Amino acid sequence: MAQGSCDIRNTTRGPAPRVPFAAMKAAILGKDYALSLVLCGDTLAQKLNRTYRNKEYKPNVLSFPLDRTEGEVFLNLRKAEREAAAAGSTANERIALLFVHACFHLKGYDHGDRMERAEERVLARFGY
């Protein structure tokens, strides 16, 4: 993967969501970070969760740091769509939140107030 890239691959049958993934990646991880984003469904997300985390459930997002300047995110669009419908928000809002959340994990953040505040700042910056 090229330095500073944001490669996006949609493995679902539907269109890719209209979320500014590359700009959000740059805002959180910097312009030199190389990110691979895979938009997937339940089957691949669950398989990865089982293989790499020994968990059986279908996750909404998984992030895998490869090194200090490179990582991968697998975003389960189907799960995000179901979560958005249950919460009364749009799919794009939920997808944006999950992507930002995964990027902060790649940056080294753990769950908690600090991470939530940082996520809120980035989402607000991009109109979410």
C-alpha positions in Angstrom: 0.0 0.0 0.0 1.3 3.4 -0.9 2.3 5.8 1.9 -0.5 8.1 2.8 -3.1 6.3 0.8 -6.7 5.4 1.7 -7.6 2.4 -0.4 -11.3 1.5 -0.3 -12.7 -1.8 -1.4 -16.4 -2.5 -1.4 -17.1 -6.3 -1.1 -20.9 -5.8 -0.8 -23.4 -5.8 -3.6 -24.6 -2.3 -2.9 -23.1 1.1 -3.6 -20.4 2.4 -1.2 -21.7 4.9 1.3 -21.2 8.6 0.7 -18.8 9.3 3.6 -15.6 11.3 3.3 -13.4 8.4 4.4 -10.1 9.7 3.0 -10.5 13.2 4.6 -11.5 11.7 7.9 -8.5 9.3 7.8 -6.2 12.2 7.2 -7.7 14.3 10.0 -7.3 11.5 12.5 -4.2 9.5 11.4 -2.4 12.1 9.3 -1.6 12.4 5.6 1.3 9.9 5.7 -0.7 7.0 7.3 -1.6 4.2 4.8 -5.1 2.8 5.4 -6.9 0.0 3.7 -10.7 0.1 4.2 -12.8 -2.9 3.4 -16.6 -2.4 3.3 -18.0 -5.8 4.0 -21.0 -7.7 5.2 -21.8 -10.0 8.1 -20.1 -13.2 6.8 -16.6 -11.7 6.3 -16.8 -9.6 9.5 -17.8 -12.7 11.6 -15.1 -14.8 10.0 -12.4 -12.2 10.8 -13.8 -11.8 14.3 -13.6 -15.6 14.8 -10.1 -16.0 13.3 -8.4 -13.0 14.9 -10.3 -12.4 18.1 -11.9 -15.9 19.0 -15.3 -14.2 19.1 -18.4 -15.6 17.3 -20.6 -12.5 16.9 -20.9 -10.3 13.8 -18.9 -7.1 14.7 -19.8 -3.7 13.2 -16.1 -2.7 12.7 -12.7 -4.2 13.2 -9.4 -2.4 13.0 -6.0 -4.0 12.6 -2.8 -1.9 13.0 -0.1 -3.3 10.7 2.6 -1.0 12.0 3.0 2.6 13.2 2.0 4.1 9.8 -0.3 1.5 8.3 -3.5 -0.3 9.2 -6.7 -2.0 8.0 -10.3 -1.4 8.8 -13.2 -3.8 8.0 -16.5 -2.0 8.3 -19.6 -4.2 8.3 -22.2 -2.2 6.3 -25.0 -4.6 7.0 -24.6 -4.4 10.8 -24.1 -0.6 10.6 -27.4 -0.3 8.7 -29.3 -2.4 11.3 -27.8 -0.4 14.1 -28.7 2.9 12.5 -32.3 1.8 11.9 -32.6 0.7 15.6 -31.2 4.0 16.8 -33.3 6.2 14.4 -30.2 7.6 12.7 -29.1 7.3 9.1 -26.8 4.6 7.8 -24.2 7.2 6.7 -24.1 8.7 10.2 -23.6 5.3 11.8 -20.9 4.3 9.2 -19.1 7.6 9.7 -19.1 7.0 13.5 -17.8 3.5 13.2 -15.1 4.5 10.7 -13.9 7.4 13.0 -14.0 5.0 16.0 -11.8 2.4 14.1 -9.3 5.2 13.1 -8.9 6.3 16.7 -8.2 2.7 17.7 -5.5 2.6 15.1 -4.1 5.8 16.6 -3.9 4.0 19.9 -6.9 5.2 21.7 -8.9 3.0 24.1 -12.6 3.2 24.8 -13.6 6.0 27.2 -14.4 9.7 27.6 -11.2 10.9 25.8 -11.9 8.8 22.8 -15.6 9.8 22.7 -14.7 13.5 22.8 -12.2 13.1 20.0 -14.7 11.2 17.9 -17.3 13.9 18.5 -14.9 16.6 17.4 -14.0 14.9 14.1 -17.6 14.0 13.4 -18.8 17.6 14.0 -16.0 18.8 11.7 -17.4 16.7 8.9 -21.0 17.6 9.6 -22.2 14.5 11.5 
